[in-house]
């Protein structure tokens, strides 16, 4: 029986989650999650350079499967709620 698109997405998502776990453990990835509605996701990272981030993204199972593409928006945070202020340094 052929898998539905949702089943394929769930399988790739499980692989991607496992893959990205090591980036969270290294503190290079800070936050991530699905967009609502589920049309993609967002990652907030603090890699040492764009090339390092691209290497991580290019090896992500979602990217490698061709199911998604990515764009990078660089920003410098200057304000945060008190609970997250330590992330500004």
C-alpha positions as CSV (number, residue, x, y, z in Angstrom):
1,X,0.0,0.0,0.0
2,X,1.3,3.4,-0.9
3,X,2.0,5.9,1.8
4,X,0.0,9.2,1.9
5,X,1.7,12.5,1.7
6,X,1.1,13.0,5.4
7,X,2.7,9.7,6.2
8,X,5.7,10.5,4.2
9,X,6.0,13.9,5.9
10,X,5.7,12.3,9.3
11,X,8.5,9.9,8.4
12,X,10.8,12.6,7.2
13,X,9.9,14.8,10.2
14,X,11.0,12.0,12.5
15,X,14.3,11.6,10.7
16,X,14.8,15.4,10.7
17,X,14.1,15.7,14.4
18,X,16.6,13.0,15.2
19,X,19.2,14.7,13.0
20,X,18.6,18.2,14.5
21,X,18.7,16.9,18.1
22,X,22.5,17.1,18.0
23,X,22.5,20.7,16.9
24,X,20.2,21.5,19.8
25,X,22.5,19.7,22.2
26,X,25.5,21.7,20.9
27,X,23.4,24.9,21.5
28,X,23.8,26.0,17.8
29,X,20.1,25.7,17.3
30,X,18.1,27.6,19.9
31,X,14.4,27.2,18.9
32,X,12.5,25.4,16.2
33,X,9.0,24.4,15.3
34,X,6.3,24.1,12.7
35,X,4.5,26.9,11.0
36,X,0.7,27.1,11.5
37,X,-0.8,26.0,9.2
38,X,1.8,23.3,8.6
39,X,3.5,24.7,5.6
40,X,7.1,24.5,6.8
41,X,9.0,25.4,9.9
42,X,11.3,27.9,11.5
43,X,14.7,27.5,13.2
44,X,16.5,30.1,15.2
45,X,20.2,29.4,15.4
46,X,23.4,30.9,16.6
47,X,26.0,29.2,14.3
48,X,29.5,30.7,14.1
49,X,28.9,31.6,10.4
50,X,26.4,31.2,7.6
51,X,28.5,28.5,6.0
52,X,28.2,26.3,9.2
53,X,24.4,26.8,9.3
54,X,24.1,26.0,5.6
55,X,26.1,22.7,6.1
56,X,23.6,21.7,8.8
57,X,20.6,22.6,6.8
58,X,21.9,20.9,3.6
59,X,22.3,17.7,5.5
60,X,18.8,17.8,7.0
61,X,16.6,14.9,5.8
62,X,13.8,17.4,4.8
63,X,16.2,19.2,2.5
64,X,17.8,16.1,1.2
65,X,14.4,14.6,0.4
66,X,13.6,17.6,-1.8
67,X,10.4,18.0,0.2
68,X,11.4,21.5,1.4
69,X,13.8,24.3,0.7
70,X,15.0,27.0,3.0
71,X,15.9,30.6,3.2
72,X,18.1,32.3,5.8
73,X,17.3,35.6,7.4
74,X,20.1,37.0,9.6
75,X,19.2,39.3,12.4
76,X,20.7,40.8,15.5
77,X,18.4,40.6,18.5
78,X,18.5,43.7,20.6
79,X,15.6,43.2,23.0
80,X,14.1,40.3,24.8
81,X,11.7,39.5,27.6
82,X,13.5,39.2,31.0
83,X,13.4,35.4,30.9
84,X,15.4,35.4,27.6
85,X,17.7,38.4,28.2
86,X,20.6,36.1,28.8
87,X,20.4,35.0,25.2
88,X,21.3,38.5,24.0
89,X,24.9,38.2,25.1
